[in-house]
Structures are given as structure tokens and as C-alpha cells.
Amino acid sequence: MRETLKFTPCAFFSLMVVLPLSLTACADGASASDSRECKVPVINGNVSLQPSCVYHQEIMITRSHTTLDCRGAILDGRNEKSFGIVVNSKGKPLSDVTIKNCKIQHYTHSGIRITSDIAANKLSPDHAENYRRTPTRVNLESVEVTGSGRVGIYFDDYVTHSTLKNSVVRDSYMSGIYLEHSSRNNAIVGNQIINNGHESFGKGKREGLAVDSSAYNLIEGNRFESNGAGGVFLYKNCGEHFSTGKSVIRWQHSDHNVIRNNTFVNEPVGIWLASRQNRDLSGFDCGDKPRDGSGKYFNDYADDNLVEGNRFVGEGVRVRSEGRNNKLNYIKMWADEY
């Protein structure tokens, strides 16, 4: 957290103090109905926020076995703060974190980010070591993330066994949800992912859920509606921005995912497997070896995925598969049947 919080009569809410279990955040020593700005600390243990509060800070969670129940409180970045809530292992093991009942809006990067905060050039060649040092079993439940300046909810590289359920992600500038490279065994279940990815300034449009070199995930029972480029796109990033030295060449493909019983409404493309297979990526500064002499096209991989029981409303392409061995069994559905 970049912001330095001032000490208040709630002295235990400084950044450096560890909260005891089952505390409720107060606002400068005032009641929940007080109009003064509410303050929050770095949180661990079981912590609840005041339901009537509007918090304008960034919340950092860095310890295992932490539950944050916002109880309907609002976190508002006012288009000034970068992240609403960050679960950050800081390169150490971290697990069993729950975040629920939060309304998060107007952060310039993401409403929620789960990360190890390990720089690309500091990742170990031993993948098991990277998994060990990255958050696992992080559960996001009944959260609302709106108006993010980049991605709404970001599952960073090597995040595993984590869940987003019964939540709303809408009006993100880029993708609503992002599963980053080397993440796996995560679940996106029962959510509404609406009106994300309508980028401006000529940068193109994005999908509601981006699956970038992420495998063995469950995407089930969600509603995708009116996202810029489409609903769910699976692909292997080509190692873009390679010349910056901050890129990671992907070793894992977007394989063995299950996309089941979702509803897609007014999506240009509902589900696209290997969405970058035939896309001109000459401007992406890729680190992968191109498959053509012009350097425009790169092999994409989204194989052995299961797509079944999905419903589609409105015009647009239902499912586009440019990978291999994908099993497709979906339900076409017209608007007058919805």
C-alpha cells in the first residue's frame, strides 16, 4: 500500500499493527453512521467492515487464514488509487484467504488482484517453487467490482485453487477477469460478467474473461453479456513486450479447461479457443518464434478443453475453436427463447 494512514482514536488500525480476531473497523473512532471518512488497515484474522462506510484506501492482505467481510461496505478508489484489494504473498507461501460482500469501484488498475509480487526476471526455473511462493486457496464471494481502469479481477501468474463465485464484474476498461500465465485449477462460477473490455483511444476491445496460458480451470454457470470482444477467450500469450525484459515466455498452454452451462448474451464471439492463432501479432513485440517469415503469426495453444451446455442469445459467433482435441457440445439459443 502506497498510502500512509494517519493514526486515529482507533489506534489499532495503523498499518503495522496485527488485528486480533473478529474486529470491526471503525471510522476515526466514530459510529458507522458518522459522515467522516472510514479508515482501514492491513488486515489479517477475521475482520468485518462497517456496512455504511465508504473507504477510499487500498487494502493489502499478506497473511494466510484471513477473512475480510466488507458487509456491503464500498471501497471507492475515486479513479486515483490503483487497487481496491490486493492479496499479496510477497514471494512467500500464503493460503486460505476469503474476501466477501465487498463493493469495489473506480480503481485505476484492478478492483481485486491476487499475486506473489515476484518480478518476471525473479521467477524460478523450478515451477513447483513458483507455485509454493504464490497465493493458493483464495476465495472471492459475493463481490461487486465496477469501473476498473484495467482488469476488474486479476488472478496473477501461478495462482491456484482459487475461486470467484456469485459476484459481478462490470464496466472494466480491459478484460473483466484475467487468468494469468501458469495459473491453474481455479474456478469462475455463478458470476455476472457484463460490459467489460470496451477500450477506447484505438487500443481495441477485450473479452469478459481472458484465459492466458492457464489450465485445468472450471468456468461454469456464469452470465457473459455485452463485453467488448466477446465472452471467454483462451490463448497462449506470445511473450509480448519481449524487448522490455519484463516478458515471460509461456511454458503452459490454455488446456484442459471446462466451460460449462454458461449463458452468453450479445457477445461478438461467445467462446474462442486459441483466439490468437490467426491474428496478426506483428505489433505485439513477441518473444516466441513466429510460424511465418513475416513475423506476423505465432502458434497459439488451447487444446483438450471441454465446452458443453452453454447457451447463446443474440447475434455473433457462438463458439470458435482453433485448437486441437477440444470437445464441443453446446446449446444454440435464440433471443426470443430467453
C-alpha positions as a printed NumPy array, in Angstrom:
array([[  0.   ,   0.   ,   0.   ],
       [  1.478,   3.297,  -1.06 ],
       [ -0.773,   5.452,   1.066],
       [  0.32 ,   6.254,   4.629],
       [ -2.579,   6.166,   7.04 ],
       [ -2.765,   8.621,   9.908],
       [ -3.258,   7.446,  13.48 ],
       [ -6.757,   7.97 ,  14.815],
       [ -8.536,   7.196,  18.078],
       [ -8.835,   3.684,  16.643],
       [ -5.147,   3.211,  17.333],
       [ -5.14 ,  -0.448,  16.434],
       [ -5.861,   0.476,  12.807],
       [ -2.353,   1.605,  11.929],
       [ -0.576,  -0.168,   9.114],
       [  1.849,  -2.026,  11.315],
       [ -0.497,  -3.48 ,  13.906],
       [ -1.852,  -7.022,  13.624],
       [ -5.564,  -7.176,  14.309],
       [ -6.979,  -9.702,  16.762],
       [ -9.731, -11.941,  15.502],
       [-13.264, -10.742,  14.777],
       [-12.725,  -6.992,  14.939],
       [-14.928,  -4.463,  13.186],
       [-13.277,  -1.478,  11.508],
       [-14.254,   1.926,  12.869],
       [-14.084,   5.342,  11.257],
       [-11.864,   7.681,  13.262],
       [-13.413,   6.312,  16.445],
       [-16.892,   7.131,  15.209],
       [-20.009,   5.078,  14.686],
       [-20.977,   3.637,  11.318],
       [-23.448,   6.46 ,  10.779],
       [-20.772,   9.143,  11.19 ],
       [-20.071,  11.064,   7.971],
       [-16.313,  11.189,   8.48 ],
       [-14.149,   9.096,   6.148],
       [-13.64 ,   5.485,   7.185],
       [-10.109,   4.107,   7.5  ],
       [ -8.909,   0.529,   7.054],
       [ -5.607,  -1.19 ,   7.898],
       [ -3.614,  -4.075,   6.561],
       [ -5.889,  -6.924,   7.59 ],
       [ -5.474, -10.451,   8.89 ],
       [ -7.606, -12.727,  11.022],
       [-11.387, -12.352,  10.783],
       [-12.247,  -8.736,  10.063],
       [-15.523,  -7.002,   9.219],
       [-16.005,  -3.51 ,   7.845],
       [-18.795,  -1.091,   8.669],
       [-21.656,  -1.681,   6.195],
       [-22.463,   2.034,   5.827],
       [-18.868,   3.122,   5.242],
       [-17.184,   4.263,   2.041],
       [-13.449,   3.52 ,   2.172],
       [-11.053,   5.353,  -0.134],
       [ -7.866,   3.395,   0.607],
       [ -6.216,   0.3  ,  -0.847],
       [ -6.431,  -2.872,   1.283],
       [ -3.469,  -5.249,   1.42 ],
       [ -3.753,  -8.829,   2.692],
       [ -0.399, -10.548,   3.255],
       [ -1.141, -13.364,   5.715],
       [ -2.812, -16.748,   5.489],
       [ -6.07 , -17.656,   7.227],
       [ -7.56 , -14.197,   6.726],
       [-11.222, -13.391,   6.15 ],
       [-12.402,  -9.944,   5.12 ],
       [-16.16 ,  -9.454,   5.22 ],
       [-16.999,  -5.991,   3.893],
       [-20.656,  -6.473,   4.86 ],
       [-21.705,  -4.39 ,   1.88 ],
       [-19.306,  -1.523,   2.518],
       [-17.968,   0.344,  -0.509],
       [-14.315,   0.654,  -1.491],
       [-14.042,   3.622,  -3.848],
       [-10.719,   4.471,  -5.468],
       [-12.13 ,   7.678,  -6.977],
       [-10.029,   6.904, -10.079],
       [ -6.935,   7.786,  -8.029],
       [ -5.926,   4.599,  -6.186],
       [ -4.505,   1.621,  -8.103],
       [ -6.074,  -1.422,  -6.435],
       [ -9.053,  -1.983,  -4.182],
       [ -7.876,  -5.194,  -2.512],
       [ -4.558,  -6.968,  -3.107],
       [ -3.805, -10.453,  -1.802],
       [ -0.008, -10.399,  -1.918],
       [  2.16 , -13.29 ,  -0.729],
       [  5.338, -11.237,  -1.288],
       [  7.111, -14.323,  -2.566],
       [  6.201, -16.476,   0.441],
       [  3.565, -19.195,   0.932],
       [  0.078, -17.809,   1.521],
       [ -3.245, -19.655,   1.592],
       [ -6.818, -19.716,   2.842],
       [ -7.964, -16.148,   2.298],
       [-11.641, -15.216,   1.912],
       [-12.978, -11.874,   0.673],
       [-16.733, -11.405,   0.587],
       [-19.592,  -8.924,   0.39 ],
       [-17.45 ,  -6.058,  -0.947],
       [-18.482,  -3.341,  -3.395],
       [-15.325,  -2.134,  -5.131],
       [-15.36 ,   0.675,  -7.658],
       [-13.227,   3.094,  -9.643],
       [ -9.672,   1.853,  -9.071],
       [ -7.216,   2.729, -11.831],
       [ -5.803,  -0.809, -12.168],
       [ -7.943,  -3.576, -10.654],
       [-10.64 ,  -3.962,  -8.07 ],
       [ -9.006,  -7.158,  -6.771],
       [ -5.584,  -8.625,  -7.548],
       [ -4.124, -11.917,  -6.293],
       [ -0.338, -12.013,  -6.716],
       [  3.033, -13.19 ,  -5.437],
       [  4.552,  -9.862,  -6.477],
       [  7.572, -11.748,  -7.871],
       [  9.045,  -9.905, -10.853],
       [  9.203, -11.833, -14.115],
       [ 13.005, -11.958, -14.046],
       [ 12.922, -13.3  , -10.481],
       [ 10.733, -16.321, -11.171],
       [ 12.423, -19.656, -10.534],
       [ 13.053, -22.123, -13.375],
       [ 11.522, -24.632, -10.96 ],
       [  7.768, -24.228, -11.497],
       [  6.967, -26.019,  -8.245],
       [  8.903, -23.377,  -6.344],
       [  6.914, -20.599,  -8.003],
       [  3.666, -22.291,  -7.036],
       [  4.894, -22.662,  -3.458],
       [  5.538, -18.925,  -3.187],
       [  2.263, -17.802,  -4.767],
       [ -1.203, -17.466,  -3.172],
       [ -3.452, -20.515,  -3.234],
       [ -6.974, -21.157,  -1.979],
       [ -8.143, -17.556,  -2.214],
       [-11.934, -17.339,  -2.277],
       [-13.809, -14.306,  -3.583],
       [-17.527, -14.453,  -2.916],
       [-20.404, -12.028,  -3.47 ],
       [-18.198,  -9.125,  -4.508],
       [-19.069,  -6.382,  -6.985],
       [-16.248,  -4.817,  -8.992],
       [-17.136,  -1.939, -11.294],
       [-15.344,   0.699, -13.308],
       [-11.779,  -0.66 , -13.087],
       [ -9.207,   1.206, -15.168],
       [ -7.658,  -2.037, -16.407],
       [ -8.743,  -5.58 , -15.445],
       [-11.566,  -5.948, -12.94 ],
       [-10.281,  -9.04 , -11.076],
       [ -6.758, -10.304, -11.75 ],
       [ -5.551, -13.818, -10.907],
       [ -1.814, -13.337, -11.405],
       [  0.694, -15.951, -12.567],
       [  0.93 , -19.24 , -10.621],
       [ -2.256, -18.583,  -8.578],
       [ -4.001, -21.923,  -7.92 ],
       [ -7.138, -23.452,  -6.38 ],
       [ -8.837, -20.07 ,  -6.057],
       [-12.474, -19.184,  -6.694],
       [-14.632, -16.291,  -7.81 ],
       [-18.311, -17.022,  -7.269],
       [-21.69 , -15.325,  -7.097],
       [-20.13 , -11.981,  -7.999],
       [-20.495,  -9.145, -10.503],
       [-17.686,  -7.73 , -12.644],
       [-18.696,  -4.947, -14.974],
       [-17.519,  -1.869, -16.841],
       [-13.805,  -2.674, -16.719],
       [-11.715,  -0.824, -19.296],
       [ -9.969,  -4.066, -20.26 ],
       [-10.979,  -7.684, -19.535],
       [-13.362,  -8.204, -16.665],
       [-11.397, -11.172, -15.299],
       [ -7.869, -12.311, -16.187],
       [ -6.278, -15.711, -15.504],
       [ -2.567, -15.083, -15.979],
       [  0.085, -17.494, -17.269],
       [  0.878, -20.631, -15.236],
       [ -2.22 , -20.265, -13.082],
       [ -4.345, -23.406, -12.797],
       [ -7.162, -25.226, -11.009],
       [ -9.176, -22.063, -10.432],
       [-12.969, -21.723, -10.576],
       [-15.092, -18.925, -12.04 ],
       [-18.617, -19.936, -11.027],
       [-22.021, -18.258, -10.957],
       [-20.926, -14.725, -11.812],
       [-22.226, -11.888, -13.969],
       [-19.543, -10.517, -16.288],
       [-21.038,  -7.559, -18.093],
       [-19.924,  -4.713, -20.372],
       [-16.18 ,  -5.096, -19.917],
       [-13.416,  -4.558, -22.453],
       [-14.709,  -1.543, -24.32 ],
       [-11.296,   0.066, -24.651],
       [-11.014,   3.478, -26.242],
       [ -8.221,   5.511, -27.82 ],
       [ -7.801,   2.977, -30.621],
       [ -6.44 ,   0.173, -28.444],
       [ -9.114,  -2.331, -29.412],
       [-11.603,  -4.345, -27.386],
       [-11.212,  -7.156, -24.859],
       [-13.184, -10.169, -23.69 ],
       [-15.088, -10.682, -20.467],
       [-12.76 , -13.479, -19.281],
       [ -9.194, -13.855, -20.569],
       [ -7.541, -17.258, -20.062],
       [ -3.865, -16.657, -20.867],
       [ -1.79 , -19.849, -20.665],
       [ -3.955, -21.014, -17.751],
       [ -5.077, -24.634, -17.398],
       [ -7.42 , -27.015, -15.559],
       [ -9.884, -24.248, -14.668],
       [-13.654, -24.527, -14.234],
       [-15.813, -21.809, -15.838],
       [-19.404, -22.677, -15.013],
       [-22.82 , -21.085, -14.597],
       [-21.763, -17.535, -15.453],
       [-23.6  , -14.906, -17.475],
       [-21.464, -13.051, -20.031],
       [-23.193, -10.061, -21.55 ],
       [-22.187,  -7.264, -23.944],
       [-18.432,  -7.481, -23.428],
       [-16.296,  -5.68 , -25.998],
       [-14.666,  -8.531, -27.922],
       [-16.634, -11.47 , -26.587],
       [-17.184, -13.776, -23.637],
       [-14.358, -16.252, -22.891],
       [-11.099, -16.271, -24.874],
       [ -8.426, -18.924, -24.346],
       [ -4.949, -18.405, -25.775],
       [ -1.224, -18.66 , -25.218],
       [  0.358, -15.224, -24.978],
       [  3.269, -14.966, -27.444],
       [  5.585, -13.38 , -24.86 ],
       [  4.536,  -9.884, -25.847],
       [  6.629,  -6.831, -24.957],
       [  9.666,  -9.111, -25.022],
       [ 12.167,  -6.32 , -25.674],
       [ 11.298,  -4.69 , -22.321],
       [ 12.861,  -7.595, -20.427],
       [  9.681,  -7.973, -18.384],
       [  8.019, -10.614, -20.523],
       [  7.675, -14.298, -19.637],
       [  7.756, -16.973, -22.323],
       [  4.766, -19.179, -21.589],
       [  5.505, -22.843, -20.845],
       [  1.895, -23.782, -20.077],
       [ -0.933, -23.709, -22.588],
       [ -4.627, -22.953, -22.057],
       [ -5.524, -26.63 , -21.972],
       [ -7.859, -28.924, -20.014],
       [-10.336, -26.22 , -19.053],
       [-14.062, -26.87 , -18.578],
       [-16.504, -24.23 , -19.875],
       [-19.938, -25.451, -18.889],
       [-23.537, -24.205, -18.529],
       [-22.779, -20.515, -19.081],
       [-25.079, -18.016, -20.806],
       [-23.728, -15.613, -23.426],
       [-25.836, -12.593, -24.35 ],
       [-24.967, -10.197, -27.188],
       [-21.343, -11.308, -27.454],
       [-19.442, -10.849, -30.762],
       [-17.831, -14.242, -30.047],
       [-19.097, -16.321, -27.157],
       [-16.156, -18.718, -26.652],
       [-12.927, -18.604, -28.656],
       [-10.364, -21.355, -28.225],
       [ -6.858, -20.366, -29.429],
       [ -8.106, -16.853, -30.144],
       [ -4.722, -15.618, -31.377],
       [ -3.971, -18.458, -33.784],
       [ -4.655, -16.41 , -36.912],
       [ -4.293, -12.901, -35.551],
       [ -1.621, -10.538, -36.846],
       [  0.629, -10.02 , -33.804],
       [  3.395,  -8.101, -35.547],
       [  2.863,  -5.153, -33.223],
       [  2.97 ,  -7.237, -30.04 ],
       [  6.797,  -7.499, -29.771],
       [  6.583, -11.275, -29.252],
       [  9.328, -13.409, -27.755],
       [  8.037, -16.636, -29.306],
       [  9.301, -17.854, -32.652],
       [  6.906, -16.837, -35.445],
       [  5.448, -19.511, -37.674],
       [  5.794, -17.383, -40.804],
       [  8.562, -15.402, -42.449],
       [  6.831, -12.07 , -41.954],
       [  6.749, -12.401, -38.154],
       [  3.011, -11.761, -38.038],
       [  1.67 , -15.108, -36.894],
       [  2.511, -17.318, -33.92 ],
       [  1.342, -20.711, -32.793],
       [ -1.467, -20.499, -30.274],
       [ -2.496, -23.337, -27.993],
       [ -5.857, -24.071, -26.383],
       [ -6.292, -27.827, -26.585],
       [ -8.199, -30.636, -24.854],
       [-10.818, -28.286, -23.424],
       [-14.429, -29.278, -22.738],
       [-17.203, -26.902, -23.854],
       [-20.712, -28.111, -23.042],
       [-24.206, -26.978, -22.137],
       [-23.651, -23.285, -22.91 ],
       [-26.482, -21.054, -24.137],
       [-26.198, -18.186, -26.593],
       [-28.564, -15.252, -27.062],
       [-28.329, -12.702, -29.864],
       [-26.19 , -12.465, -32.951],
       [-22.481, -13.253, -33.147],
       [-20.314, -16.353, -33.294],
       [-21.2  , -18.923, -30.668],
       [-18.004, -20.977, -30.416],
       [-14.827, -20.696, -32.445],
       [-12.229, -23.421, -31.954],
       [ -8.777, -23.11 , -33.496],
       [ -7.109, -25.504, -31.069],
       [ -6.921, -29.29 , -31.094],
       [ -8.914, -32.072, -29.465],
       [-11.47 , -29.718, -27.949],
       [-14.826, -31.321, -27.158],
       [-17.73 , -29.077, -28.144],
       [-21.299, -29.748, -27.091],
       [-23.222, -26.528, -26.703],
       [-26.809, -25.286, -26.935],
       [-27.776, -22.696, -29.509],
       [-30.465, -20.376, -28.209],
       [-32.224, -17.506, -29.906],
       [-33.237, -14.239, -28.276],
       [-36.983, -14.963, -28.364],
       [-36.365, -18.118, -26.318],
       [-34.624, -16.29 , -23.479]])
